[in-house]
Amino acid sequence: MRKVKCTADLEKLILTPATERCPECDCNLSVTQHRRRPLRTLSEQRLVVARDKSCPNPDCKAYGKPIRPLAEGLLPMLPRCDYGLDVVVFVGEGRLTGGKSQPEIHRELEEEHGVRISGRHVGNLFKIFLALVHAVNADTDVIRRMLVAQGGIILSVDGVSFDDTSPVLYVLRDVLSGEILYSERVDRRDDAMLGQLLQKVKALGVPVIGVISDKEKAIVSAVGRVLPGVPHQYCHLHFLKNIAKPMESDLATLGGAVKDLLTDIKRLDRDLQARAQACDSSPAELEMAQSLVKAARAAASVSGDAVLDPAPLKRFARAQQVSETAAAAAKKKGGKWPLLALVLSTLSAVSDQAELARRLTQQVVMLRKIAHLLDSDSSGSQVQRVLRTYLNRQVDAAPQRGRGAPRGDFIRDVAEICDRFWPGLFYCYDTPGLPRTNNDTERLFGAVKRQDRKSTGRKSTAGGPLETCAEFVLESWSSLVQRPTVKERLREVSPEALAKARRDLEELATPARNRRSIQREPEDHLKSAMKAWQQA
């Protein structure tokens, strides 16, 4: 342990074990060593002197084993850390739930609390906080009792890629409590790796009421093998997204046409004043033309729902509305209106995609109908019967050839996708608490991503804690949100448990650290590889 010299302006705090006699042989304990270290909290700084005692009797079982004092009335001292637990919690909360950057936390510690600390060491304290929360959650008895009290587990299984370089992180989360039970990065997305995570949930000894996930092959296989007989609900949103996939090519074509229209409209907007003077247009005609151009520009940037209200289709409809208004304006008063004719000519390009838009509109209407049928409070068998009847009618009415044949192809694709998802679409109606979508877990991932970007000021999460130790970050963020009292339990973490958690964190961080090292010094990495090859 690092020794420091006591100065006159540093208050000295002496800690001595409360017991005076050996618990094994009842001999008087003797002081065997003094441990000195500074301790800086948010409110004060002290020099802590711990007087360790041990039993002097060589025949005693406890001979030579130090009995260390408890820091009663003082925030617990962390191993190899000169800062109190309150400082560590301040850093962890500010980073995770406060959305503060490391420089902001550093500035607040120094200016508002008078804590002298380097900016780099703030990052070290954040890692200590992550390790502390992980050590608390390693004691599964508290979570197990909570899961038993709520009647069981409804398990959400999902994978997330926080960046383009790290392996996929699979998260197993209890829907009812919001607790993240287990999470792990996997290099291979197969049922063997996921089965190991599911076995950990099974080992908790709490009944699994149901499972919600997308229809990823590895997840379906692992759940069926490890949790046979448990209702496995497929996410309705992922189901609808799969139905919408055949529309992606046509939507991209329509979106490209609207984008080209926006380019032409912007060019016209820049030249509108000059065109008005050249055409000798009246102020009223110029004002109307400007209004139409503004509406067209706004239409080209409107957003929508990716599945049930696609942005390209919505933008086309708005642009078509502007085009119709321009035609009505040019026709209403009769006569020649050259500036309005110019705007109408520019907007007329949108009509070339009218047939494509009509077909996409029909397909979106069908998606909305399916979503409406699934959004029901009826029993699973009734929803299943109604949806099957609707699909059968659509397939029977689908044209086999001719003008409407593309629509028939889409309907048959929808029916095929429905057949693949069918076994897992209807458990949610008969299993209380089992959600229809995995949106809550998806929102959790999104919230953590946004918080990380807010803290770092970067668009990507690469190079930050989510690349290095996303498992610990997700666990700590979820614990602070779901159980704010987890901070009180940080005092109970033993030095041994904290040391193990820190080793686990460093082990998680090693692959990301190695990747960044290769990115910074690719030549050194290649030279080392060649050297190892020559020596092999």
VOMARKE-171486 format. One record per residue (C-alpha): x, y, z; residue in one letter. Coordinates in steps of 0.02 Angstrom, whole numbers, plus 50000, padded with zeros to 5 digits. Each point is the difference from the previous one (the first is absolute). Last residue first. Layout:
# residues N
XYZA;...
# end
This chain:
# residues 536
503664895748246A;501375013250017Q;499735006749825Q;498115000850026W;500175009050166A;501115013049917K;498795001949855M;498545002850121A;501025012550101S;500445009549841K;498175000249947L;499475006950169H;501355013249998D;499475005649825E;498165001050051P;500385012450141E;498435009850043R;498734987749927Q;500944985150072I;499995008050173S;498155003849983R;499644981749964R;501084994550147N;499075011650118R;498344993349937A;500584982150029P;500695004050175T;498505009450070A;499034984550051L;501504993250093E;500235016850085E;498194999750057L;500164982250068D;501575005150095R;499075014950072R;498574988750054A;501224988050084K;500845014350096A;498315006750054L;499474982950065A;501644998150097E;499905017550073P;498244996150063S;498495009249931V;498815005250139E;500215018749976R;499394998249820L;498334994550074R;499445018050027E;500275003949815K;498824985749953V;498625010550079T;499685007849829P;499314983149944R;499255000549824Q;500935015049930V;501634997750094L;499984981249969S;499645002149815S;501455012049976W;501164988850100S;499564984249902E;500065008949833L;501725007450040V;500694983650067F;499494990149845E;500555014149884A;501804998350059C;501215007049870T;498885004249853E;498665007350111L;501335008550106P;500635010549856G;501064997049845G;498504996649890A;498375007850065T;499845010249840S;499285017549981K;501235007250124R;499685012950138G;500644987650130T;498645001850131S;498585003449878K;500574985749889R;500024988450151D;498285005750057Q;499284997749825R;500714982449989K;499344995550173V;498275006549954A;499994990649835G;500474983550081F;498645002350131L;498765004749864R;500374983549912E;499694990950165T;498335008750021D;499544997249816N;500114981050005N;498214998849939T;498394991250047R;500395000050185P;499754984950116L;499215007050159G;498554987750003P;500234985549878T;498454997449890D;500145014449876Y;501915000250001C;500094981949941Y;499325004849827F;501445003349880L;501184985750037G;499424985549889P;499475012049858W;501685008349965F;500454989049852R;498214999049937D;499845018950011C;501555002049892I;499244988749866E;498345009350004A;500895016749982V;501014993649852D;498374994049919R;499235017150026I;501525008549923F;499964988949845D;498155003949979G;500365018650007R;501274997649861P;498624991149899A;498795014650000G;500225005049819R;500014982449930G;500294983350086R;499494990050153Q;498925013450080P;499824998550190A;498214997050056A;500334982550068D;501595005850088V;499125014850078Q;498544989450059R;501184987250076N;500955013850090L;498415007350076Y;499384982950059T;501694996050076R;500025016650095L;498254997050070V;500394982150054R;501645004550083Q;499215014650091V;498644988250064Q;501234986550053S;501095012650091G;498555007150099S;499325017349964S;500785016350059D;500585004549824S;501425009049915D;500404985249887L;498525004049888L;500535018349989H;501794995249955A;499334988749862I;498905014249935K;501455012350006R;501074988049900L;498624998349869M;499835018849987V;501885001049977V;499894988149853Q;498615010049918Q;501005016050022T;501524991749923L;499004995749844R;499345017849984R;501745007350027A;500704989349860L;498595005549886E;500275018450043A;501894999549973Q;500015010449840D;498785012250083S;501405006850110V;500865007449850A;498535012049986S;500715010350143L;501235009249890T;498675003349868S;498805006250133L;501295012250065V;500325006449824L;498145001349964A;499795010050160L;501335012149937L;499245000949826P;498205003750056W;498985001149841K;498125002850004G;498754991750114G;499775005050181K;499834982350068K;501084990449877K;501745005050061A;499474998450182A;499194983049970A;501584993549916A;501085006550142A;498844992050129T;500114983449908E;501915001150001S;500025004250186V;498904984850036Q;501154989249894Q;501485006150103A;499084995350160R;499554982849933A;501794997249942F;500685004950170R;498834987750087K;500514986249882L;501855003450027P;499735001650191A;499174983150023P;498405000650106D;499694982650072L;501774993249993V;501315013850013A;498815012150084D;500135017249922G;501125015049968S;499695015549894V;501515006549902S;499335000749822A;498345007250057A;500855015250079A;500885004049836R;498374998149904A;499075011350124A;501355013349985K;499914999049810V;498115001750002L;500075015350113S;501345007949890Q;498914997449847A;498515008150087M;501045015050052E;500705001849823L;498244999349927E;499405013450122A;501515011149964P;499574999449814S;501114990949878S;501065009249870D;500614983249936C;501825005350014A;499675008550167Q;499144984550070A;501404988849935R;501295010750090A;499034998950163Q;499734981349982L;501814995549961D;500504993550172R;498334991550026D;500124991749829L;501654992050048R;499264994150164K;498504992949908I;501114990549878D;500994992150143T;498384996050093L;499344991149845L;501574989349995D;499674995250181K;498194995949959V;500584988449860A;501284991850114G;498674996950133G;498894991549871L;501424988649945T;500484996250181A;498184996250042L;499924988149852D;501554990750060S;499424999450182E;498244993649966M;500484981550010P;500675003950177K;498325006250068A;499434982750055I;501644997850094N;499745016850086K;498254994550050L;500704984450085F;501385010150083H;498645011350071L;498954985150056H;501454992950102C;499924981050002Y;499284992650160Q;500804984350073H;498814991550122P;501074988450109V;499774981749953G;501844996549982P;501145013050082L;501774994549958V;499704991949829R;498565010649935G;500815015950066V;501664995749916A;499204996049831S;498925015649996V;501475010950053I;501174992649869A;498725002049860K;499605018150039E;498125001850008K;499995015650107D;499854997850186S;498744998050142I;500084985450122V;498684993850122G;499624995250179I;501794995050046V;499914992150173P;501335005950124V;501384987650045G;501385012249956L;500814985649903A;498765002649858K;500665017549973V;501784993349995K;499444986349879Q;499325013649885L;501735007749989L;500794983249957Q;498644996749870G;500445016349914L;501764993749967M;499394982949941A;498555007549900D;501165008749880D;500515018049970R;501884997350010R;501145013450071D;498875002750150V;499945015250114R;499114996550163E;498525005850101S;499104992850150Y;498535004650111L;499655017649942I;498625005750116E;498445008449929G;498954992550139S;498624992349893L;500984998649837V;501484990450072D;501505002849886R;501194988349910L;501205010249894V;501064994049855Y;501435011349949L;500534997749819V;501885000149971P;500905016949996S;500575009349844T;498495008549922D;499345007550161D;498654997450131F;499434983849921S;498504993350095V;499264982850031G;498334996150079D;499194988450125V;498575006150110S;499534987950138L;498395000550098I;500594993750168I;498994993650146G;498695004550130G;500495017850045Q;500644994350171A;501074986449919V;500845012849888L;500355011550148M;500704985650103R;501134995049855R;500605018049978I;500545000950182V;500754982449997D;500995003249841T;501515007250088D;500985003849841A;498895015449988N;500995008550138V;501664995649918A;499375006849834H;499505016250085V;501735001550076L;500884996049835A;499045013549908L;500445012550137F;501844995149992I;499965002849812K;499295017450028F;501385003450126L;501304995949866N;499155012049879G;500105013850131V;501854995550013H;500285006949825R;499355017150048G;501205001050147S;499315002350174I;499935013650131R;498294999850081V;499445017750043G;498174995449990H;499335012949878E;501565004549900E;501024984050006E;498634986949997L;498925010149881E;501445002249876R;500414981650000H;498184995449974I;499915011949852E;501654993449928P;499334982050010Q;498395004549912S;498355001250090K;498484989949948G;499315000750177G;499434981950003T;501624991249952L;501435012450014R;499345010750142G;499424984850095E;501694991449986G;501045015550043V;498965004650151F;499994981750054V;501914999649997V;500105016450097V;498774993550131D;501004983950015L;501515009550059G;501545003949898Y;501774993950031D;499704983549910C;501064984350010R;498644990750095P;498465010750033L;499745009150163M;498244999450065P;499185016850039L;500375004550179L;498924998550155G;500764983050036E;501504996149891A;500134982150059L;501654994550074P;501054985649936R;500334983650084I;501604993249925P;500304981149997K;501664996150084G;499264987450120Y;498144997249968A;500104981250027K;500865003150166C;501584990650050D;501135014649954P;499065011550122N;500335018249949P;498265002349924C;499925013949872S;499685018749995K;499965012749859D;500125018450044R;499285009949853A;500635017749981V;498905010749886V;500695016649945L;498515010849965R;499185010249864Q;498275007450011E;498305002849920S;499964990249836L;501154987050075T;501894998949991R;500884986350098L;501875000250027P;500864983950052R;500904992950149R;500034981850052R;500704996250172H;500544982350043Q;499994986750134T;498935007350139V;499704986650131S;498464989850040L;499714993950177N;499694981350002C;498214993149989D;500564984549905C;498945000949841E;499135017150005P;501645008450050C;499745014250123R;499915018949983E;498595001349874T;499575016949924A;501474999749881P;500945016749999T;499845014749880L;501005015950020I;499445015449903L;501295013749971K;499485016949933E;501085006549860L;500565018350022D;501504995450107A;500644987049879T;500044981250017C;501224992049879K;499274987549882V;500274981449986K;499434990249848R;499364982650043M;
# end
